[in-house]
């Protein structure tokens, strides 16, 4: 027999078998066939156990069944197996098995069913427009249905962007035969997978690719292992020359047989899906383009419209709704275009012009708004037809030209006013054409040249014939040459009048150049006769003015001489006055010092004697004496302060001052008040610190600052005196813990006669001390500043003094010495 055949007993042990049967069971030639049982677990005939039992027991006389076998070439074959029973010579029941190869018939039937189902799905997609609405949901359903028909493990859809190499790869949909819809795997690794990049190039040839596990590498092999798949087929989705997606079908069997008809059907399906995607994308692009068009129309303010063939508006822009005064697009749609054109009797004319010319461009019409206002407009529109050539309606754009209309009217008014202004200014406008050798002029030019206004044009002979004889050569020299060479010109000439009179005309022009070629010239012609008369009068007045100017210069020279003499006299008197003031101030200083010198020991000794005396009468006399001495000392101090206010400019007795020694002396002068208040005075100034200045001025500054610190300190308080070497200057700091200064008074404490508060008034202050100290410091280019945290928190004064201020003082002394020297010279000459 050509097919497999064998005889077995009821247990399944082979008694006799032909070679074909042995090949199927892969029984070695040297092995005895009857020792082999066909019903073992690894036998392809194990599924016949029930059928053999039923035939052996007589339930059925015979039966048949299809069984699949794997051949040596890894192909699957299908055999139809017939099973019958018979009795041998021992009357024992045996089973005869025979088979027929029906592989072709089996596959043809199975594949045809799958292909028919796929064709039905394609027809359903096309007829029902499944992908037109919600394409992402529909493609997911299609992938699941195709996967079920193909009887594969998984079906998936990879979405790829349109740039190669891909910027992103995403498994958008994944369907499992066992689990249904799943979340797709992250496919970013495919972007750099060499095998996948090669696959993409092959897929762009519009051909599907089949891969078996043993052929794969990299990430694709990893996916096959994770999904326990043996093979897969990739079907490309192409748009133009770009790969936009891949349909992938995963099968568990590595030897899965993918027939060409099946692959072709899948390619057709992929093409339909991509076509629907492209169509939807194009529709989306068109919708966006229409939105952009509408937005652009709205932005520029134009009104877009479309009517049906009856003239009713079916599409309008928001700008048209707004301009015509309607509330919404819906309110305006359905309105006849005839109802918005004004006046109504103009509509037939307008419609006739559109039909006769298949449209109009920049056609001026008037529109009427909902509140009966008129809009001057310019319309450009066309007739629209369908694919069969049937009229569908009118489409166009309307532009509001109301403002342009206003500007046009305004321009006409301006032109009229300009013409009147030219007439008043006696000025005309002209242009000259080189080719025609003629002028085009405004009406005023005719009047200026005395040409009859009924003339249409002017030629150059009209100028020459009227030019004053002496200016003819001038005109012929300037005008033709300037016009020919294309240069600017501006000159005056005269034209003859009656009775040997003439008037002046000014002609000014610029070249008229088009595309680099001089076409002519244009400019103005102005009557300047009155200006010339004014200029002549001005020249006459200018001559007279020049004479007066010379006279004035002579008088100014005399005044300057007188001023110099007066200035000298004033300077001389100033020196004399300053000398007298200096003598007065020196006298006051001497008197004050002589008065103050004997008072100082009295101020210090009398309180001490007062403590030692016990006689009441004598104590009363000492108290009165102490009070009188204090009063006299205050009066002397006030006199010296007032004198210093007027003599601060005087600088004398400049010498080196040991700062610590001078401050100790000032502290000693205030010993009584320090003792009375139980104050602690700390002098932290190093012995070597020195400055150059007048001792009197130093005592004036520091005496005020230290005296104030002592005067305004609380009982048992501290006064600290520090110094810092700053290179070319020294900064002295006097800090107390006394009554302090409010922030609002700090900026004014150096003003003359200013006292910060009532607490300071009670201590006999005249408000001059700090002002004098500040002015004295400024003579030496010094600076005094103060800081205080407020009332009751003490104060700190900072004094910056230059170590060697000679360079500043010499400038002031030099001025005085110069005046004195000059005065001496004058006295010598006298």
Buried (B, 14 or more C-beta within 10 A) or exposed (E): EEBBBBBBBBEBBBEEBBEBBBEBBEBEEEEEBBEBBBBEEEBBBBEBEEBBBBBBEEEEEEBEBEBEBEEEEEEBBBBBBBBBBEEEEEEEBBBBBBBBBBBEEBBEEBBEEBBEBBEEBBEEBEEEEBBEEEBEEBBBBBBBBBBEBBEBBBBBBBBBBEEBEBEEBBBBBBBBBEEEEBEBBEBEBBBEBEBBBEBBEEBBEEEBBBBBBEEBEBBBBBBBEEBEBBBBBBBBBBBEEBBBBBBBBBBBEBEBBBBEEBBEBBBBBBBBBBBBBBEBEEEEEEEEEEEEEBEEBBEEEBBBBBBBEEBBBBBBBBBBBBBBBBEEBEBBBEBEBBEBBBEEEEBEEBBEEBEEEEBBEEBEBBBBBEEEEEBBBBBBBBBBEEEEEEEBBBBBBBBBBBEEBEEEEEEEEEEEEEBEEBBEEBBBBBBBBBEEEBBBBBEBBBBBBEBEEEEEEBBBEBBEEBBBEEBBEBBBEBBEEBBEEBEEBEBBBBBBEEEEEBBBBBBBBBBBEEEEEBBBBBBBBBBBBEEBEEEEEEEEEEEEEEEEEEEEEEEEEEEEEEEEEEEEEEBBEEBEEBEEBBEEBBEBBEBBEEBBEEBEEBBBEBBEBBEEEEEEEEBEEBEEBBEEBBEBBEEBBBBBBBBBEEBBEBBEEBEEBBBBEBBBEBBEBBBBBBEEBEBEBEBEBEEEBBBBBBBBBBBBBBBBBBBBBBBBBBEEBBBBBBBEEEEEBBBBBBBBBBBBBEEEBBEEBBEEEBBBEEBBEEEEBBBBBBBBBBBBBEBBBBBBEBBBEEBEEBBBBBBBBBBBBEEBBEEEBEEBEEBEEBBEEEEEEE
